[in-house]
Amino acid sequence: MKELLIFGAGGHSKVCIETAQSMGYKIKAVFDDDENKRGNKVVGISVIGGTRELLDNYPPNEYELFIAIGSNKARMEKYEFFKNEGYEFATLIHPFSFVSKTVKIGENVLIMPGVVVNSSTIISDNIILNTSCTIDHDCRIMPHVHIAPGVNLAGSVFVGTGSFLGIGCKVIQEVKIANWNIVGAGAVVIEDTEDFGVYVGVPAKMIKNLKRV
């Protein structure tokens, strides 16, 4: 197991670091492009620089990297940048989660405590499955998604690229969540959505299309 570099020094970084440590990773350093965070510590790990310092001093053949950023768009941009630079990414799965042996999981994925991922689901790259969310059988989660704490997906749900499912929302079986959706906290989605839509309520209704604003 290579030493792990963490990019991102916000609150989300804390849970990523602690999950990595629970798996036995040694964290080498934390990086962030916000100069105000330089010299700080994230759960005891020093923030020693940003993108330039990481590239100059920590070659991709010697370390694994994890992008610890909550924002889907910002996480996608950094993930794609460092992937093009040749870095390999860890996937962090907390030991207090349950992931079926038939699940396929990509890279730079965070699976938090209490998460359940059931049979034959596909989890793509650069995804956050946050605390105690449940993903039932035969779901497909596309890249750069964040599924917030307490979300419940029934069987055969599809979640499109870049979508954010807010805390405690629910999606019934066989529904397709489109690309770059925002689903509000506590919403119940009972029908397919459209790209860039913002959905709230029970049942969930679109209140805005971000592409049209």
N, C-alpha and C positions, 0 to 999 in steps of 0.2 A: 504494500500500500504506500503510494507516494504521499509526501506532505501536501497539504491542501492550502491553496490560496483562496481567500474570500474577497470578492469585489462587491462593495456595498457596505456602508457603515451606519445604516439607519436601524430602526427598531426591528425590522424584518431580519436583519443580519444576526441579531441575537439568537433567534430561534434556529436559524440555519447553523450557526456555530455550535450550539448545544446539541442539535441533532447529529452533526458530524462527529462531535466528541463522543456521543453515546454509541457510535459505530466503531470507535477506536481510531479515528483520524487524529493526527497531530496537525494543528493549525499553524502554519508558518507566519502569516501576517494577514492584515486586512487592508484593503485599498478603497479609496473613494476619490472622485474628482472634485468634491467640495473641499476647498482648501481650509475651511473653518473646522473640518473634522480631523485634519492632520495633527498627530500627536495625542489624540484622544485614545481611549481604549474601549473596545466593545467586548463585554463580559471577559475582561482581562487580557484581550489580544490587542496589540498596538496597531493603530492606523498609521502606516508609514509612507503613504504616497498615493498617487493616482495611476491613471492608465500608462503614462510615460515611464514612471518608476517600475511598474510591473513588467512592462515589455523589456526595459533595459537590463533588469537585474534577475529576472526569474524566468528562464527559458522554458518553453513548453515541453521539452523532452524530460525535464526534471521534476515537474510539479503537475498536480491536478488543480483545476480551477472550478469554483462555484460562483455563479452570479446570484447574489443575495439582494435582489431589488424587488420590492412589492409591485411597483407599477408595471403592467404588462408591456407597454410600449417601450419604456426605458430598459426593461430587462431584455426584451427582444433585440434592441439595438446593440447592447453590450455583448449579448450572447453571440450575435452574428459577427460582430467585429472581432472578438477573440477567437471564434471558430476559424475565421479567415486567416488569423495569425498562427494557426496550427495547434491551439491548446486543446487538451482533452478535458472533459467535464465530468465531475463526480455526479452521482445520483444519491441523494440522502434519504434513507428510509428509517424512520424512528423504530426502535425495537418494540414499542408499545402500539404499533399499527398491525393490521392484518392485510396481507396482500396474497391473493390466490396464486398458486404456483403456475397457473395457466395465463396469468396476466403478462402482457408485454409492456416494458417500460423503457422510455428513451433516456437521454442524458440531460443533466442539469434539472432534474426533477426533485422536488422536495415533498416528502410524505410525512406528515406530522403525527403526533400521538393521537390515538383514538380513531384514525382513519381506517375505513374498511373498503377494500377494492375486491370485488367478487369476480367470479370465473369469466375468462375469455375476454376481458376488457383490454383495450389498447390505450396506453398513456403515452402520448408523443413527447417531444422534446420541450424543455424549458417551461415546466408546468409547476404550479403550486397547488398541492392538495392540503388545505389547511385543517386545523385541529378538528377532529371528530366529524369530518364530512364522510358520507357514504356513497360509493359508486357501485351500482349493482351490476349484474351479469351483462356481458356483451355491449357495454358502452364503448364509445370511441371519443377520446379527448384529443383535440388537435393542438398544435404547438402554441405556446405563449399564453396559455389560459391560467386564470387564478380562480380556484373554487374555494370560497371562504369557509370559515368555521361553521359547522352544523348544517351544511347544505346536504340535501338528499336527492340523488338521482336514481330513478327507477331503472328497470332493465332496458337495454337497447337504446339509450339516449345518446345522441350525437351532440358534441359541443364544438363549435367552430373556432377557428384561429382567433386568438387575442381576446376572447370573451371573458368577462368578469361576472361571476355569480355571487351575489351578495349574501351576507350572513343569514343562515336559516332558511334560504329559499328552497323550493321543491320543484322537481320536474317529473311529470308522469312518464310512463313507459312510451318508448318509440318516438318521442318528440325530438325535433332537430332544432338546436340553438344555433343560430347563424353566426357569421364572423363578426367580431368586434362588437358584440352585444354587451350591454350592462343590464343585469337583472337585479332589481332592488331587494333589499333585505326583507325576508318574509314573504316574498312573492310566490305564487303557485302558477307554474307554466303548464298549460294543458294543450297548447297547439304550437306548431312550428313558428319560428320568428323570422325576421328579415334582417339583413346585414345592417350594422351600425345602429340598431334600434336600442332604445332605453325602455325597459319594461318594469312596471310596478303593479302591485295590487293582487287581489284574489278574486277571480282569476287574473293573471297578469295581462295587462294591456300596454301597447306602445304609447308612450307620451311624447316621444321625441325621436327623430332620426338624426344622428350626429353628422351624417354626410350632407344633410340638407340645411344645416344651420349656417 
